[in-house]
Amino acid sequence: MTTLRSLAIAVLLSVCFPVVASDVDEARALFKRNLAAIHKRDKAAYLACYVDAKTLVRVTAEGPALGYEDFAKQAGEKWPDTLVADDLSLTPVSPGIVYGTYRYRVRYGAEEHAGLSERLFLKTGKGWRIAVTSAWEAPPGTPPPPHAYTGATLLDGNGDPPVKDAVVLVRNGRIECAGPAATCAVPRGVAVTDAKGSWIVPGLVDAHVHFGQTGFGDGRPDAFDIRAAHPYDETQRELRTRPERFFRSYVCSGVTSVFDVGGYAWSLDLAARSENDSLAPRIVAAGPLLSTLDFWLNLPGEKQFLHLKDAESAKAGVAYLASRGARAVKVWYLVRPDVPVTATAPAVLAAGEEAKKRGLPLIVHATGLAEAKVALKAGAKLLVHSVIDQPVDEEFLALAKANGTIYNPTLVVLDGYVAVARGFAAHAPVAIDDPNGCVDAVTKARLVETARLELPAAVDLGRFEKRAVPARAIAAANLKRVRDAGIPIAMGTDAGNPGTLHGPSVHAEMEAMQTAGMTPMEVLVASTKGGSRAMGRDDVGTLEKGKRADFILVEADPLEGIANLRKLNAVVRGGVYRTQAELRAIVAAEPRP
């Protein structure tokens, strides 16, 4: 109320007195000095910006706080790690008085706030000073101020030719214009980032992740049973309560959207939890999986695997997923000598039919050609793994084309299992491929435990190696056949599995796709537009008018080699710009449980 009353008086005064034009310039200069002092952590320069009087007003959540003396005592006790101030608006209200507002984003370690701040600038005998200051935090989902990025080379995610000297204009968290500077004018007053020398690319989409897994053996005791050191129920508690550590790793790695294709029911709640968090990827989740095996890896009161044993269980499982808000129906299609394809096909077909009735896409884990064909006959819209037992044939390709199926190759996930098994066997830490320093402290601590924990007795390193080498060769060849047939492809890592880390694992996957025969442009499209199609989100994946403002800036041309996406300069998520250095600092500051 104090600020509003002051402003009202000032407005009345402005009717009676002429405004000095230079007042706005003086206020703007003071505002810049104030920000510079904060950035330099210069307490003396900071305090010199404020009225040294009992009438200095700070508006807080508890009401106005008056006086310079108390203000000076607390100033400089806690400098922000980041302060961004944009959208400054200055209004001269009478000679020597200027009212201003600006939008702020401030960060202290892992804690961040954004909102609107007010200033009343006053001309005094000692020069211009700030007489009133306030800050109001914005509600979640409030778009950031408009911003323009100029001078970069634009790759829009559609596969179109690069646009040099491009402009990307962002307003209300969406793309207002993306294209040549001649067609995307920057409005007056909009803040501009000079991105010359960079490439702007849509935010990466990982179309195959699992938030219910850690990237280490504690999340998959069926493969690496280390429950004596890490009880499975405690691991799941950590994952459920603190998914933010993985959120930050994704955004830090340039991944702005992910598809969780199977886990506990709590994963379905992550979409709402992350949508308005600019430090989290956008999330679509499938929830619990329908499994052709009665798999044991559940909790006493929760299931992530629902046994798909017949048509009735298929209908019941799909109905449950629909009632829980799942965005897809995932079938974990495993076969064994005692559970052959012929015995499981009717249940999978029934699941596909029920999913279609309820308007839910069917997505299927099927690594064998026979079960993959059953999945396609059931109407699978997304195959979340490569076929790795034999070459795909014409029947497979024809079924995939008829369905409009998207193929998600996950080429390197088995290498992660091998890496963890080798770490246990050699009593050595697992190497981390993390070019931008995005892996959280808890995950890094887990990955060095292979140096002290014994290799679980049930783990056969040779078996892992024997399976991974031929599987990857067949998967790479099949990816090329699928690509040549014109079947759409989406990049996905299967992150959360042992050795496949949330966030930076996208780099090895994309590079493996290029090695398999895809061009860098094809890999880029699969990792942006392809992933958004797999998720069922048409508001992300490309840089076009109306799409969400999710994109990355890299310092080298991805079309010369997709590995250049490792050279990340900055990430824009929901229109909020952060340098890679800031994102790395945020990951490092994330509190440990």
Secondary structure, 3 states (H helix, E strand, C coil): CHHHHHHHHHHHHHHHCCCCCHHHHHHHHHHHHHHHHHHHCCHHHHHCCECCCCCCEEEECCEEEECHHHHHHHCCCCCCCEEEEEEEEEEEEECCEEEEEEEEEEEECCEEEEEEEEEEEEEECCEEEEEEEEEEECCCCCCCCCEEEEEEEECCCCCCCCEEEEEEEEECCEEEEEEECCCCCCCCCCEEEECCCCEEEECEEEEEECCCCCCCHHHCCCCCCCCCCCCHHHHHHHHHHCCHHHHHHHHHCCEEEEEECCCCHHHHHHHHHHHCCCCCCEEEECCCEEECCCCCCCECCECCEEECCCHHHHHHHHHHHHHHCCCCEEEECCCECCECHHHHHHHHHHHHHHHHHCCCCEEEECCCHHHHHHHHHCCCCEECCCCCCCCCCHHHHHHHHHHCCEECCCCCHHHHHHHHHHHHHHCCCCCCCCCCCCCCHHHHHHHCHHHCCCCCCCCCHHHHHHHHHHHHHHHHHHHHHHHHCCCCECCCCCECCCCCCCCCHHHHHHHHHHHCCCCHHHHHHHCCHHHHHHHCCCCCCCCCCCCECCEEEECCCHHHCHHHHHCEEEEEECCEEEEHHHHHHHHHHCCCC
